[in-house]
Amino acid sequence: MIFLNGEWMPIEQARVPVLDRGFIFGDGVYEFIPVYQRKPFRAVPHLARLARSLDSIGIPNPYSDAQWADILKTIIAKQSFDDQGVYFQVTRGVAPRDHAFPRNPQPTVFMMSNPLVTPSAAQYANGVACVTAVDNRWTRCDIKSISLLGNVLMRQLAAEHDAVETVMFRDGYLSEASSSNVFIVKDGVIAAPVKDNLMLHGITLDAVIDLARSSSMPLELRPITASEVWNADELWLSSSSKEVVAITKLDGRAVGAAAHLGKPGPVFAKMHAAFAAAKVASAQAQA
Ligand SMILES: Cc1ncc(COP(=O)(O)O)c(C=O)c1O
């Protein structure tokens, strides 16, 4: 069952008018929350980011955090599977086509939950291939906008090269990947770009930062040059569906320090274990 504007229905019955501004302009935002064993992982920061995204484009938040949490709980309970990926989308609603905002917008609210698809055991064990490109997207990548054409084209580039992601550089600096954040590791120090308007402030990125700090793993948030990426000992992707996975091939070249060239490194192994423990702890804390 899916949720559409206050009602529950099978997805086949869900209908949205063609004048919805999400369809016409991509005028809306979305969120995606991973659910392990029927317990959402980091729901509070995800809902806070949804509120920020709505606020940054001037769509009134249709629900309080408590109401969102309630709908989230209900949609999880309505599914037959335990590990889920809950997708939320809010658009500026239906109005005659005009770029400027309608006067009294009635946001369209859609939520669905699908089985959570995470990387395979082989991908965690061996890492994944990525390609690189110049980041040609707009400069409000911090808004989780449904206008994803730039990200779609980047992800397609990866797909055409049998890669899982495209790692992007803007003005010679690492920004992110088409639907993931990117970390480097050099000499045992984990680094990620400073959270600014040129990248999505990933909830998984924050989870990794928190885990690094609580596990006394050195971590820096700072601008990262393309050459640092190319010379890193390890590269990682993070996202709500990928969790943390190592990049072991970039533009066809093996990634990493000589001791584990083309294989996930030791810092990844430690973070992967910490992340797995955090998922279990989170589900237990909500039991
Ligand atoms: C462009 C982009 N960057 C980063 C991320 C990772 O964010 P999160 O960890 O909150 O899933 C996503 C997730 O969809 C994304 O689309």
The ligand as a Tripos MOL2 file, in Angstrom:
@<TRIPOS>MOLECULE
LIG
   16    16     1     0     0
SMALL
NO_CHARGES

@<TRIPOS>ATOM
      1 C1         23.1830   13.3620   -4.8440 C.3       1 LIG1
      2 C2         23.1860   12.5590   -3.6020 C.ar      1 LIG1
      3 N1         24.2340   12.6720   -2.7600 N.ar      1 LIG1
      4 C3         24.3000   11.9550   -1.6190 C.ar      1 LIG1
      5 C4         23.3050   11.0670   -1.2790 C.ar      1 LIG1
      6 C5         23.4040   10.2820    0.0010 C.3       1 LIG1
      7 O1         22.4860   10.7670    0.9490 O.3       1 LIG1
      8 P1         21.9040    9.8490    2.1050 P.3       1 LIG1
      9 O2         23.0730    9.2990    2.8340 O.co2     1 LIG1
     10 O3         21.1020   10.7720    2.9510 O.co2     1 LIG1
     11 O4         21.0910    8.7890    1.4630 O.co2     1 LIG1
     12 C6         22.1940   10.9110   -2.1120 C.ar      1 LIG1
     13 C7         21.1300    9.9720   -1.7580 C.2       1 LIG1
     14 O5         20.1640    9.7800   -2.4540 O.2       1 LIG1
     15 C8         22.1340   11.6880   -3.3010 C.ar      1 LIG1
     16 O6         21.0810   11.5690   -4.1430 O.3       1 LIG1
@<TRIPOS>BOND
     1     1     2 1
     2     2     3 ar
     3     2    15 ar
     4     3     4 ar
     5     4     5 ar
     6     5     6 1
     7     5    12 ar
     8     6     7 1
     9     7     8 1
    10     8     9 2
    11     8    10 1
    12     8    11 1
    13    12    13 1
    14    12    15 ar
    15    13    14 2
    16    15    16 1
@<TRIPOS>SUBSTRUCTURE
     1 LIG1         1 GROUP 0 **** ****
